[in-house]
Amino acid sequence: MQARITRYKESDRKQVKALIVNVWGRRWLAGVLHAFDNCDSFVVKLDGNVAGGMTLDWGTYMCLLDELIVDSTYRRHGIGTMLLGYAIQYAKRKKLKFVEDWVDTRNKPALTLYRKYGFRKYGSVSNLFERNDSYVHMCKSLR
Ligand SMILES: CC(C)(COP(=O)(O)OP(=O)(O)OC[C@H]1O[C@@H](n2cnc3c(N)ncnc32)[C@H](O)[C@@H]1OP(=O)(O)O)[C@@H](O)C(=O)NCCC(=O)NCCS
């Protein structure tokens, strides 16, 4: 199967909705779908099916990787790596200085993936969405 990254389109919306529900359940659906609709968003397709996606936002120096999600059926096949590599190239093309994300401290898969590709912890924050939650600010310097 050949995985392909394409820009998110209106015609992907139904499958992206299903992807979000697969990954996060319905709780974050409205917010994550809003990110797909309003950021620079991309999907990975496998035989026409949306297997993963990400949303990118950028400003003067930073590229925010707001969402990076892979359907549970397709994990550990390099799709997350593919998306992350694309995000880094995207930010380099725009001559930005960092790619950043906030990751739940309990999210071992994401933390391992980010560390493996050169992201480092720049700080942390607690009580962001819920009492006693904890998130790490992971950044990759592009200098
Ligand atoms: C994090 C996530 C995007 C990884 O996607 P993926 O396609 O499975 O990742 P890859 O196959 O490219 O894995 C690359 C590397 O990341 C690390 N990794 C991925 N999943 C892991 C897991 N469950 N446990 C430990 N390390 C893991 C490994 O080092 C892996 O390399 P390896 O398979 O050669 O050991 C996916 O698990 C996911 O969608 N999780 C839920 C959403 C999420 O947490 N997103 C990030 C929000 S900040």
The ligand as a Gaussian input file, in Angstrom:
#p B3LYP/6-31G(d) Opt

LIG

0 1
 C        1.621000       9.375000      18.150000
 C        1.122000       8.810000      16.819000
 C        0.775000       9.981000      15.894000
 C        2.237000       7.957000      16.189000
 O        1.828000       7.552000      14.892000
 P        2.407000       6.230000      14.191000
 O        2.033000       6.274000      12.762000
 O        2.002000       5.025000      14.948000
 O        3.974000       6.476000      14.364000
 P        5.176000       5.762000      13.580000
 O        4.748000       4.425000      13.090000
 O        5.701000       6.708000      12.572000
 O        6.230000       5.558000      14.778000
 C        7.480000       6.222000      14.773000
 C        8.174000       5.991000      16.085000
 O        7.445000       6.598000      17.165000
 C        7.575000       5.783000      18.349000
 N        6.264000       5.200000      18.710000
 C        5.122000       5.214000      17.981000
 N        4.127000       4.596000      18.668000
 C        4.666000       4.168000      19.830000
 C        4.160000       3.452000      20.949000
 N        2.878000       3.047000      21.006000
 N        4.999000       3.223000      21.966000
 C        6.285000       3.618000      21.960000
 N        6.844000       4.291000      20.894000
 C        6.033000       4.572000      19.860000
 C        8.533000       4.655000      17.977000
 O        9.840000       5.099000      18.228000
 C        8.272000       4.538000      16.478000
 O        9.324000       3.936000      15.774000
 P        9.344000       2.325000      15.618000
 O        7.967000       1.897000      15.167000
 O       10.411000       2.099000      14.599000
 O        9.685000       1.797000      16.988000
 C       -0.120000       7.868000      17.032000
 O        0.176000       6.932000      18.055000
 C       -1.395000       8.600000      17.385000
 O       -2.130000       9.055000      16.499000
 N       -1.677000       8.698000      18.693000
 C       -2.921000       9.340000      19.148000
 C       -2.933000      10.828000      18.821000
 C       -1.766000      11.534000      19.463000
 O       -1.403000      11.266000      20.600000
 N       -1.196000      12.513000      18.713000
 C       -0.133000      13.340000      19.192000
 C       -0.732000      14.444000      19.970000
 S        0.472000      15.479000      20.653000

